[in-house]
Amino acid sequence: MFEVLPKIPADPILGLSAAYKADPNPNKIDLGVGVYKDENGNTPILDSVIKAQSVLLESEISKTYITPQGVPGFITGMLTLLLGKESKALLSNRVAAVQSPGGCGALRILAELIKRCNSDTTVWVSDPTWANHIPLIGDAGLNIETYPYFDKSTASIKFDEMVDCLKQVKKGDVVLLHGCCHNPTGADLTNEQWDEVLRIAQQTGFIPFIDTAYQGFGDGLEEDAYGLRLMAENLPEVIIAASCSKNFGLYRERVGLAAMITSDAAMRDIVQSQIQSVARGIYSMPPSYGGALVDIILNNEALKAQWTNEVNEMRTRMQTLRQLLVDKLAENGASKDFSFVTQQKGMFSFLCISPEQVKKVRDEHSVYFVDSSRVNIAGISRGNVDALAKALVSVL
Ligand SMILES: Cc1ncc(COP(=O)(O)O)c(C=O)c1O
């Protein structure tokens, strides 16, 4: 039966990792895969997570299935983190939610839920968007269209064009927005631009679908939730996919949240039953471990404070590295102004150089990042930033 299947080429980012591993150059630099790294290039387990693991080890007495919705304290903790303590939607019981296997799991089950509502729905994604949005949403059978977002020639958001496009979106269609730290560009909407997007959603009746995978990595845990909370407070329906991979460093535990703001509490119960039925049809029950750790952290004051500090440290480190890279590029006589890198947020930036320049810097200097020119800022360190800046300047 399998003869009909063609081989699918390896994901470019995985190919890049393999090429990096195989490169014997001791000074090679990896800015490819989207994983946070410390100054030594490691992705350590957060101290708050280590403590939560020992609490869990002491307290867990069974490995029977958890509930289909997930770990209860995880759901409430995450919804408060995302929507805020004062959220009207939460206080009026209008939020349905399930724990999901990572942010990807959330995106997929939400796409399946949208399809149950209307299989002709178009999901509008930014141009560019995170590459995995396309299979996660498209393989559920939904149409995908793009709205203009980032202009490489000016290294900024094409907000006017984005607005013109969103004004044409049909009522009931879905617009995917990155909650913060846009992947791949690092270019985020300002609060005023979020306000404008809300007004358009109110006028046209499109449903925002907010993907938030980097809360805390942009300006802060509260600040990064501005757009999401604005939509959740002012619209009857909002779709939310959240990931705990980056800000809790729980990548391999696969933990995320799929949440839906609904028009009223009765509708919430219907949507809750539907999303659980979608998940049941794909993987039946959520994994417990990662959700149990997040539950312990978010519901213990001391651990939450420690985790918040760790998120703040990761963010500050990345902000410092952005500035350092821009300074070193200027010091080395870069013919291009890279100051936009300090305005961008989170783990990624588009350097806005050509695929040929990306290839050259890889071939000649063992600096690895994807052809789009997206770099993982956390892959930069005080130890490699000089070499990186020199390598980049040499290909400009
Ligand atoms: C924009 C965006 N959404 C969602 C995710 C989901 O990540 P995960 O499934 O690892 O939680 C990622 C991870 O890179 C991402 O960049």
The ligand as a MOL file (V3000), in Angstrom:
LIG
                    3D

  0  0  0     0  0            999 V3000
M  V30 BEGIN CTAB
M  V30 COUNTS 16 16 0 0 0
M  V30 BEGIN ATOM
M  V30 1 C 4.2150 30.8970 16.8620 0
M  V30 2 C 4.2500 29.5770 17.5430 0
M  V30 3 N 3.1080 28.9990 17.8980 0
M  V30 4 C 3.0730 27.8300 18.5290 0
M  V30 5 C 4.2210 27.1460 18.8190 0
M  V30 6 C 4.0260 25.8440 19.5030 0
M  V30 7 O 5.0140 25.2290 20.1360 0
M  V30 8 P 4.8710 23.8690 20.9230 0
M  V30 9 O 3.9610 22.9650 20.1820 0
M  V30 10 O 6.2610 23.3690 20.9740 0
M  V30 11 O 4.3270 24.2050 22.2670 0
M  V30 12 C 5.4710 27.6910 18.4470 0
M  V30 13 C 6.7230 26.9880 18.6700 0
M  V30 14 O 7.7520 27.2330 18.0980 0
M  V30 15 C 5.4640 28.9450 17.7970 0
M  V30 16 O 6.6030 29.5420 17.4340 0
M  V30 END ATOM
M  V30 BEGIN BOND
M  V30 1 1 1 2
M  V30 2 1 2 3
M  V30 3 2 2 15
M  V30 4 2 3 4
M  V30 5 1 4 5
M  V30 6 1 5 6
M  V30 7 2 5 12
M  V30 8 1 6 7
M  V30 9 1 7 8
M  V30 10 2 8 9
M  V30 11 1 8 10
M  V30 12 1 8 11
M  V30 13 1 12 13
M  V30 14 1 12 15
M  V30 15 2 13 14
M  V30 16 1 15 16
M  V30 END BOND
M  V30 END CTAB
M  END
